[in-house]
Amino acid sequence: MTNHGAQNELPPKTCTIDRLVTLPEDVQKVIEGKKTATRRNGRYADVGEIMVLEDKQFKVDRVYSQSLGELTNEHARQEGYDTVEQYKESILSMHPGMPWVPKMRVWVHEFSQVNE
């Protein structure tokens, strides 16, 4: 895991925060507190940025790079799954033909609900 502490160490974003969590089932998991992180091929948010889902606000707490081979069941639980295998099956079902390459790096975006 490569943890980028200072924001200026992060490369430019490749997408916008409004595209970070888009699947209805994932949105529901975030709102219910069952999903507290999202892994993407690119960087979609800066630390401190606010994501709005169904009028609820979620603050990005951490952004860092991680290889798929580093995933643990705890990471899978952050994503709303019980095990890495469940998470892997879900990702591969959304991207037919995509191989699961343990050395492939992704960007982890961890977030928490903003109390109003």
C-alpha positions in Angstrom: 0.0 0.0 0.0 1.3 3.4 -0.9 -0.3 6.0 1.4 -0.1 9.6 0.3 -0.2 11.8 3.3 0.1 15.2 1.8 -2.4 16.2 -0.9 0.4 17.6 -3.1 1.9 14.1 -3.4 -1.1 12.8 -5.3 -1.2 12.8 -9.1 -3.9 14.8 -10.8 -7.5 13.4 -10.6 -8.6 11.4 -13.6 -12.3 11.8 -13.0 -14.7 13.7 -10.8 -16.1 12.8 -7.4 -19.7 12.6 -8.7 -18.6 9.4 -10.6 -17.0 7.8 -7.5 -20.1 5.8 -6.4 -22.7 5.4 -9.0 -24.3 1.9 -8.9 -27.6 2.1 -7.0 -26.7 -0.9 -4.9 -23.4 0.7 -3.9 -25.1 4.0 -3.2 -27.5 2.2 -0.8 -24.5 0.4 0.9 -22.8 3.8 1.5 -26.0 5.4 2.9 -26.5 2.4 5.2 -22.8 2.6 6.4 -21.9 -0.8 4.9 -19.6 0.7 2.3 -16.8 3.1 3.4 -14.4 2.8 0.5 -14.3 2.5 -3.2 -11.4 1.3 -5.4 -11.1 2.7 -8.9 -8.5 2.5 -11.7 -8.1 6.3 -11.5 -8.1 9.0 -8.8 -11.6 10.5 -8.5 -11.4 12.7 -5.4 -9.1 14.7 -3.2 -8.9 14.2 0.5 -11.5 16.5 2.2 -13.7 16.6 -0.9 -17.4 16.0 -0.3 -19.5 13.4 -2.2 -23.3 13.8 -2.1 -25.5 10.7 -2.4 -29.3 11.1 -1.9 -28.8 14.5 -0.1 -26.4 13.0 2.3 -22.8 14.2 2.5 -19.7 12.0 2.7 -16.2 13.3 3.2 -13.2 11.7 1.5 -10.8 10.9 4.4 -8.0 9.0 2.7 -6.8 8.4 -0.9 -4.0 6.0 -1.6 -2.7 3.4 -4.1 -3.0 -0.3 -3.5 -2.4 -3.5 -5.5 -5.3 -5.9 -5.9 -3.0 -8.6 -4.4 -2.9 -6.6 -1.1 -6.6 -6.8 -0.6 -7.7 -8.4 2.6 -11.2 -9.4 3.9 -11.2 -6.2 5.9 -10.7 -4.2 2.7 -13.6 -6.2 1.1 -15.8 -5.3 4.1 -15.0 -1.6 3.5 -16.4 -2.2 0.0 -19.6 -3.8 1.4 -18.6 -7.5 0.8 -17.7 -10.2 3.3 -14.7 -11.6 1.6 -12.1 -10.6 -1.1 -13.5 -13.4 -3.3 -17.0 -11.9 -3.2 -15.6 -8.5 -4.0 -13.5 -10.0 -6.9 -16.6 -11.8 -8.3 -18.6 -8.6 -8.2 -15.9 -6.6 -10.0 -15.3 -9.2 -12.7 -19.1 -9.5 -13.3 -19.2 -5.7 -14.0 -16.2 -5.9 -16.3 -16.6 -9.0 -18.5 -13.3 -10.3 -19.9 -11.2 -8.3 -17.4 -8.6 -10.4 -15.7 -7.9 -10.1 -12.0 -4.2 -9.2 -11.9 -2.8 -9.1 -8.3 -0.1 -6.6 -9.3 -2.6 -4.2 -10.8 -2.8 -1.0 -8.8 -6.0 0.8 -8.0 -6.8 4.0 -6.1 -8.6 3.6 -2.8 -11.0 6.3 -1.7 -12.0 6.0 2.0 -14.9 8.2 3.1 -17.2 8.8 6.1 -20.6 10.5 6.5 -20.6 14.1 7.5 -22.8 14.6 10.5 -25.2 17.4 10.0 
